[in-house]
């Protein structure tokens, strides 16, 4: 069995070919291609042309050409929302609006005022915010680009676009649709919310077909298979949200398990036995039955470190900054009082209607760059600590955090232990690609978990 996993990331596509190795999956080869996103209008707009996803897919197939003939199934993982407006042929009629986008603040407020926060949380489990809410982006298009709205046959996410292109069928899964403000996330019953859609004159036939993450909208089109070197015309599995699949790849499925992902963004996820909606965090469905995740995102963790290095430590190499300077700064201030604090909204907040900004406070002439970096790390840890405290009111948390991501190191783990949650930390190499591949295996062998 060979599985081609396709992870449509915010700034890069990763692809890998996996094979079975006993009860596990082994990565045979992988490919990655970065692409530029569009950030403009003073940083308020953030989107990408979906053709870049298609180009990256073809490049990956070409790079791994000698493996393509043996592929039995293709499985998708995707950045969400990645709201994509498509015509009947599946062609994008506007760039895909990314999670970092802030243009639809007024529309998010309109949804709250029209539907009511209680109803939104009771049904969709999420507070609408700009960028993180598909309906808000749809309403922005309707108001500001009426021609684009009229041309749109279906509004979907990144996996919807890829599924339509590869198979000819519009589809989406619950983990991706959780943040649309249109999916019944609390019930997780494969239904769109007719009442909310009707409030804004949106017909449900303009939304993709809902199906489980391990289901397939169909086989790859013959012409695309030929071009990609795929001899078997394999089925395409719709897959799910990249962070959820990363958690799935390290087998997080028990209530109270905590997963902390450290990359450009920092995400803390807690596995839930049922929905505990709050306007303070997101809820996503898991890709397994009767499980959800609390989903708490800091838009800039690795990005904040890069910003700090470029501004305060530009003479250092990346290796010197992360391996030498950061541990020294953290350890110097780990058990020492500091009056310097960091407000961590360098790239705004997903949970505020206001455009929040980052700040350093309490600076004096004696403040050093080591103290500033320690304050930045402490501020990020404190942000995640508040989420864990809120979730702990609803259910017992396990006394271990699985931690992963390129931004994590031993010094950051010491900081998290002190400032985020005092418990055991276990590093895991997560992979959205592997999570998608596990869904591909489940499709081919339905009894496989």
C-alpha positions as CSV (number, residue, x, y, z in Angstrom):
1,X,0.0,0.0,0.0
2,X,1.3,3.4,-1.0
3,X,-0.3,6.7,0.1
4,X,0.4,10.1,-1.3
5,X,-0.2,12.7,1.4
6,X,-0.7,16.3,0.4
7,X,-0.5,19.0,3.1
8,X,-1.6,22.4,1.8
9,X,0.1,24.7,4.3
10,X,-0.3,28.5,4.6
11,X,3.1,29.2,3.1
12,X,4.2,25.9,1.7
13,X,2.9,22.6,0.4
14,X,4.4,19.4,1.8
15,X,3.9,16.0,0.1
16,X,5.0,12.6,1.1
17,X,4.7,9.0,0.0
18,X,4.0,6.6,2.9
19,X,4.1,2.8,3.0
20,X,2.9,0.4,5.7
21,X,5.5,-0.7,8.2
22,X,3.8,-3.2,10.5
23,X,1.1,-1.2,12.4
24,X,2.8,2.1,11.5
25,X,3.3,4.1,8.4
26,X,6.8,4.8,7.1
27,X,7.7,8.0,5.1
28,X,9.5,6.8,2.0
29,X,10.1,10.3,0.5
30,X,8.9,13.8,0.9
31,X,8.8,17.1,-1.0
32,X,8.2,20.7,0.0
33,X,7.6,23.9,-1.9
34,X,7.2,27.3,-0.4
35,X,4.9,29.9,-2.0
36,X,4.3,33.6,-1.3
37,X,1.1,34.7,0.2
38,X,-0.3,38.2,-0.5
39,X,-0.3,40.6,2.5
40,X,-1.4,44.1,1.8
41,X,-3.6,47.0,2.8
42,X,-1.4,47.7,5.8
43,X,-1.4,44.0,6.7
44,X,-5.2,43.8,6.9
45,X,-5.6,41.6,3.8
46,X,-3.9,38.2,3.5
47,X,-4.7,35.8,0.7
48,X,-3.2,33.5,-1.9
49,X,-3.9,32.4,-5.5
50,X,-5.0,28.7,-5.4
51,X,-3.2,28.0,-8.6
52,X,0.0,28.0,-6.5
53,X,-1.4,24.9,-4.7
54,X,-1.9,23.3,-8.1
55,X,1.6,24.2,-9.3
56,X,3.1,22.8,-6.1
57,X,1.2,19.6,-6.4
58,X,2.5,19.0,-10.0
59,X,6.0,19.9,-8.8
60,X,5.8,17.3,-6.0
61,X,4.6,14.6,-8.3
62,X,7.4,15.4,-10.7
63,X,10.0,15.4,-8.0
64,X,8.8,11.9,-6.7
65,X,8.0,10.6,-10.2
66,X,9.5,7.2,-9.7
67,X,7.0,6.6,-6.8
68,X,3.8,7.9,-8.4
69,X,3.0,4.7,-10.4
70,X,2.5,2.8,-7.1
71,X,0.2,5.3,-5.3
72,X,-3.0,3.7,-4.2
73,X,-4.7,6.7,-2.5
74,X,-4.2,10.4,-2.2
75,X,-5.1,12.1,1.2
76,X,-5.4,15.8,1.9
77,X,-4.5,18.0,4.8
78,X,-5.1,21.8,4.6
79,X,-4.8,25.2,6.1
80,X,-8.2,26.4,7.2
81,X,-10.2,28.4,6.6
82,X,-8.4,29.3,3.3
83,X,-11.9,30.5,2.1
84,X,-12.0,29.9,-1.7
85,X,-14.7,31.2,-4.0
86,X,-15.1,28.9,-7.0
87,X,-17.2,28.9,-10.1
88,X,-19.1,25.8,-11.3
89,X,-16.0,24.4,-13.0
90,X,-14.1,24.6,-9.7
91,X,-11.9,27.5,-10.9
92,X,-11.2,30.2,-8.3
93,X,-12.8,33.5,-9.0
94,X,-10.9,35.3,-6.2
95,X,-7.7,34.5,-4.1
96,X,-8.3,32.2,-1.1
97,X,-8.7,34.3,2.0
98,X,-6.3,33.0,4.8
99,X,-6.6,32.8,8.5
100,X,-4.4,35.9,9.0
101,X,-6.8,38.1,7.1
102,X,-8.4,40.9,9.0
103,X,-10.6,42.6,6.4
104,X,-14.0,41.2,7.6
105,X,-14.1,42.6,11.2
106,X,-17.4,44.5,10.4
107,X,-18.9,41.3,9.0
108,X,-17.9,39.2,12.0
109,X,-19.6,41.8,14.2
110,X,-22.7,41.7,11.9
111,X,-22.9,37.9,12.4
112,X,-22.8,38.2,16.2
113,X,-25.3,41.0,16.2
114,X,-27.7,39.2,13.9
115,X,-27.5,35.6,15.3
116,X,-26.5,36.3,18.9
117,X,-23.5,35.0,20.7
118,X,-25.4,32.4,22.6
119,X,-26.9,30.8,19.5
120,X,-23.6,30.9,17.7
121,X,-21.8,29.1,20.6
122,X,-24.7,26.7,21.1
123,X,-24.7,25.5,17.5
124,X,-21.4,26.4,15.8
125,X,-19.2,26.4,19.0
126,X,-17.2,29.4,17.8
127,X,-17.3,33.2,17.9
128,X,-17.0,34.7,14.4
129,X,-13.7,36.6,13.9
130,X,-12.1,38.1,10.8
131,X,-10.0,35.6,8.9
132,X,-11.0,32.7,11.1
133,X,-14.7,32.7,10.1
134,X,-15.7,31.7,6.6
135,X,-19.1,33.3,6.8
136,X,-17.5,36.7,7.6
137,X,-15.3,36.4,4.6
138,X,-18.2,35.4,2.4
139,X,-20.2,38.4,3.6
140,X,-17.2,40.7,2.9
141,X,-17.1,39.4,-0.7
142,X,-20.9,39.9,-1.0
143,X,-20.7,43.5,0.2
144,X,-17.4,44.6,-1.5
145,X,-17.2,42.3,-4.6
146,X,-20.7,41.6,-5.7
147,X,-19.6,40.4,-9.1
148,X,-17.3,37.8,-7.5
149,X,-20.2,36.8,-5.2
150,X,-22.5,36.3,-8.2
151,X,-19.8,34.3,-10.1
152,X,-19.3,31.9,-7.1
153,X,-20.9,28.5,-7.4
154,X,-19.4,27.1,-4.2
155,X,-17.5,28.6,-1.2
156,X,-15.1,26.1,0.2
157,X,-11.7,25.7,1.9
158,X,-8.3,24.6,0.6
159,X,-9.2,20.9,0.6
160,X,-12.5,21.7,-1.2
161,X,-10.6,23.4,-4.0
162,X,-8.1,20.6,-4.3
163,X,-10.8,17.9,-4.2
164,X,-12.8,19.6,-6.9
165,X,-9.8,20.1,-9.1
166,X,-8.6,16.5,-8.6
167,X,-11.9,14.6,-8.7
168,X,-14.6,17.0,-10.0
169,X,-16.6,17.1,-6.8
170,X,-16.9,19.8,-4.2
171,X,-16.5,18.4,-0.6
172,X,-15.3,19.4,2.9
173,X,-14.9,17.6,6.2
174,X,-16.1,18.7,9.7
175,X,-12.6,19.6,11.1
176,X,-12.3,22.1,8.2
177,X,-15.9,23.4,8.4
178,X,-15.8,23.8,12.2
179,X,-14.9,27.5,11.9
180,X,-17.2,28.5,9.1
181,X,-20.0,29.8,11.5
182,X,-22.2,27.6,9.3
183,X,-21.5,24.1,10.5
184,X,-23.3,22.5,13.4
185,X,-20.0,21.9,15.3
186,X,-21.6,21.1,18.6
187,X,-23.8,18.3,17.2
188,X,-21.1,17.3,14.6
189,X,-23.9,15.6,12.6
190,X,-22.7,16.4,9.0
191,X,-25.1,19.3,8.6
192,X,-24.9,22.9,7.7
193,X,-27.0,25.3,9.8
194,X,-29.9,26.3,7.6
195,X,-31.1,29.1,10.0
196,X,-27.8,30.9,10.2
197,X,-27.3,30.7,6.4
198,X,-30.8,32.0,5.8
199,X,-30.2,35.0,8.0
200,X,-27.7,36.2,5.4
201,X,-29.4,35.1,2.3
202,X,-26.9,32.3,1.7
203,X,-28.3,29.1,0.0
204,X,-26.8,25.9,1.4
205,X,-26.3,24.6,-2.2
206,X,-23.4,27.2,-2.4
207,X,-21.6,25.2,0.3
208,X,-19.6,21.9,-0.4
209,X,-20.9,18.5,0.5
210,X,-20.0,17.4,4.0
211,X,-18.3,14.0,4.5
212,X,-16.1,12.4,7.1
213,X,-12.4,13.1,7.0
214,X,-11.6,9.5,5.9
215,X,-14.2,9.6,3.0
216,X,-13.5,10.2,-0.6
217,X,-15.2,12.5,-3.1
218,X,-14.0,10.3,-5.9
219,X,-11.0,9.2,-8.0
220,X,-8.5,11.5,-9.5
221,X,-9.4,12.7,-13.0
222,X,-7.7,10.7,-15.7
223,X,-6.0,13.7,-17.4
224,X,-4.5,14.9,-14.1
225,X,-3.4,11.4,-13.2
226,X,-1.6,11.0,-16.5
227,X,0.2,14.3,-16.1
228,X,1.2,13.4,-12.5
229,X,2.3,9.9,-13.4
230,X,-0.4,8.3,-11.3
231,X,-1.0,5.0,-13.0
232,X,-3.9,3.7,-10.8
233,X,-6.1,6.8,-10.9
234,X,-6.3,6.6,-7.1
235,X,-9.2,7.8,-4.9
236,X,-8.7,11.2,-3.1
237,X,-9.5,11.3,0.6
238,X,-10.9,14.7,1.7
239,X,-8.8,14.7,4.9
240,X,-9.0,17.6,7.3
241,X,-7.5,20.6,9.1
242,X,-3.7,20.4,9.3
243,X,-3.4,21.0,13.1
244,X,-6.0,18.4,13.9
245,X,-4.2,15.9,11.6
246,X,-1.0,16.7,13.4
247,X,-2.6,15.7,16.7
248,X,-4.1,12.6,15.0
249,X,-0.6,11.6,13.9
250,X,0.6,11.3,17.5
251,X,-2.6,9.4,18.5
252,X,-4.2,12.1,20.7
253,X,-7.7,10.9,21.3
254,X,-8.3,10.7,25.1
255,X,-10.1,13.5,26.9
256,X,-7.8,15.9,28.7
257,X,-4.7,15.1,26.5
258,X,-2.8,18.3,25.7
259,X,-0.9,19.1,22.5
260,X,1.3,22.2,22.1
261,X,2.5,23.0,18.6
262,X,5.3,25.5,18.2
263,X,5.8,27.0,14.8
264,X,5.1,30.3,13.1
265,X,2.0,30.2,15.2
266,X,1.7,28.5,18.6
267,X,-1.4,26.3,19.1
268,X,-2.5,24.6,22.2
269,X,-5.1,21.9,21.8
270,X,-7.0,19.9,24.4
271,X,-8.9,16.8,23.4
272,X,-12.5,17.0,24.6
273,X,-15.3,14.4,25.1
274,X,-17.9,17.0,24.1
275,X,-18.0,20.6,23.1
276,X,-17.2,23.2,25.7
277,X,-17.8,26.4,23.6
278,X,-16.3,29.7,24.6
279,X,-15.7,33.1,23.0
280,X,-12.2,32.9,24.3
281,X,-11.0,30.0,22.1
282,X,-12.0,27.9,19.0
283,X,-13.5,24.5,18.9
284,X,-12.7,22.1,16.1
285,X,-14.0,18.6,15.6
286,X,-11.5,15.7,15.7
287,X,-11.3,13.4,12.8
288,X,-12.4,10.6,15.0
289,X,-16.0,10.2,16.3
290,X,-17.2,11.8,19.5
291,X,-14.2,14.0,20.1
292,X,-13.5,17.7,19.7
293,X,-10.5,19.9,20.3
294,X,-10.2,23.2,22.1
295,X,-8.0,25.2,19.8
296,X,-6.1,28.2,21.2
297,X,-3.9,30.0,18.8
298,X,-1.2,32.7,19.2
299,X,-0.8,34.1,15.8
300,X,3.0,34.9,16.3
301,X,5.3,32.6,18.3
302,X,8.1,31.6,15.9
303,X,7.3,34.8,14.0
304,X,7.8,36.8,17.2
305,X,11.2,35.1,17.7
306,X,12.2,36.0,14.2
307,X,11.0,39.6,14.7
308,X,13.0,39.9,17.9
309,X,16.2,38.5,16.4
310,X,15.9,40.8,13.4
311,X,15.4,43.9,15.5
312,X,17.6,43.2,18.6
313,X,20.1,40.5,17.6
314,X,20.7,41.0,13.9
315,X,24.4,40.4,14.3
316,X,23.7,36.8,15.3
317,X,23.2,33.8,13.1
318,X,19.9,31.9,13.6
319,X,21.9,29.1,15.2
320,X,23.6,31.4,17.7
321,X,20.3,33.1,18.6
322,X,18.2,30.0,19.2
323,X,21.0,27.7,20.6
324,X,23.0,30.2,22.7
325,X,21.3,33.5,23.3
326,X,17.8,32.2,23.9
327,X,18.8,29.6,26.6
328,X,21.0,32.2,28.4
329,X,18.2,34.8,28.4
330,X,15.6,32.3,29.6
331,X,17.7,30.7,32.3
332,X,18.9,34.1,33.6
333,X,15.3,35.3,34.3
334,X,13.6,31.9,34.9
335,X,13.7,32.3,38.7
336,X,14.3,36.1,38.9
337,X,11.7,38.8,39.2
338,X,11.3,41.2,36.2
339,X,9.2,44.2,35.9
340,X,9.2,43.9,32.1
341,X,6.1,42.3,30.5
342,X,5.2,41.5,26.9
343,X,1.7,41.8,25.5
344,X,1.9,39.1,22.8
345,X,-0.3,40.3,19.9
346,X,2.4,40.9,17.3
347,X,0.1,39.6,14.6
348,X,-3.2,40.4,16.3
349,X,-5.7,38.0,18.0
350,X,-8.2,35.5,16.6
351,X,-10.4,36.1,19.7
352,X,-10.9,39.8,19.6
353,X,-13.0,42.1,17.5
354,X,-10.4,44.8,18.0
355,X,-7.1,45.0,16.2
356,X,-4.8,44.2,19.1
357,X,-1.1,45.1,19.1
358,X,2.0,43.8,20.8
359,X,3.7,45.8,23.6
360,X,6.7,45.7,25.9
361,X,5.9,47.3,29.2
362,X,7.9,48.3,32.3
363,X,11.1,49.2,30.5
364,X,13.9,51.1,32.3
365,X,17.4,52.2,31.3
366,X,18.7,49.0,32.8
367,X,16.5,46.7,30.7
368,X,18.7,44.4,28.6
369,X,17.8,42.5,25.4
370,X,18.1,39.3,27.5
371,X,15.4,40.5,29.8
372,X,13.2,41.6,26.8
373,X,13.5,38.1,25.3
374,X,12.7,36.4,28.6
375,X,9.6,38.7,28.9
376,X,8.5,37.8,25.4
377,X,8.8,34.1,26.2
378,X,7.0,34.6,29.5
379,X,4.2,36.5,27.8
380,X,3.7,33.7,25.3
381,X,3.6,31.1,28.0
382,X,1.2,33.1,30.1
383,X,-1.1,33.4,27.2
384,X,-1.4,29.6,26.8
385,X,-1.6,29.1,30.6
386,X,-4.9,31.1,30.7
387,X,-6.5,28.7,28.2
388,X,-5.4,25.6,30.1
389,X,-6.8,27.1,33.3
390,X,-10.2,27.8,31.6
391,X,-10.4,24.3,30.1
392,X,-9.4,22.7,33.4
393,X,-12.7,24.0,34.9
394,X,-14.6,21.8,32.5
395,X,-12.5,18.5,32.6
396,X,-9.4,17.1,34.3
397,X,-6.2,17.7,32.3
398,X,-3.6,15.0,31.9
399,X,-0.3,15.7,33.7
400,X,1.6,15.6,30.5
401,X,1.9,17.9,27.4
402,X,3.0,16.6,24.1
403,X,5.0,19.3,22.5
404,X,6.2,19.6,18.9
405,X,7.3,22.0,16.2
406,X,10.4,23.7,14.8
407,X,10.4,26.6,17.3
408,X,10.6,24.4,20.4
409,X,13.9,23.7,22.2
410,X,15.0,22.6,25.7
411,X,15.1,26.2,27.0
412,X,11.6,26.8,25.8
413,X,10.5,23.6,27.6
414,X,12.0,24.9,30.8
415,X,10.2,28.2,30.3
416,X,6.9,26.4,29.6
417,X,7.3,24.2,32.7
418,X,7.8,27.4,34.8
419,X,5.4,29.8,33.2
420,X,2.8,27.8,31.3
421,X,2.0,24.5,33.1
422,X,4.2,22.6,35.6
423,X,4.0,19.1,34.3
424,X,5.9,16.6,32.2
425,X,6.7,17.6,28.6
426,X,7.2,15.0,25.9
427,X,8.5,15.9,22.5
428,X,6.8,14.3,19.6
429,X,7.5,14.7,15.9
430,X,4.0,15.4,14.6
431,X,3.1,15.5,11.0
432,X,0.0,16.7,9.3
433,X,1.2,14.7,6.3
434,X,1.3,11.5,8.4
435,X,-2.1,12.3,9.9
436,X,-3.5,12.6,6.4
437,X,-1.8,9.3,5.4
438,X,-3.4,7.6,8.3
439,X,-6.8,8.7,6.9
440,X,-5.8,7.3,3.5
441,X,-5.0,4.0,5.1
442,X,-8.3,4.1,7.0
443,X,-10.1,4.6,3.7
444,X,-8.4,1.6,2.1
445,X,-8.7,-0.5,5.3
446,X,-11.8,0.7,7.1
447,X,-11.1,-1.3,10.3
448,X,-7.8,0.6,10.8
449,X,-8.0,3.3,13.5
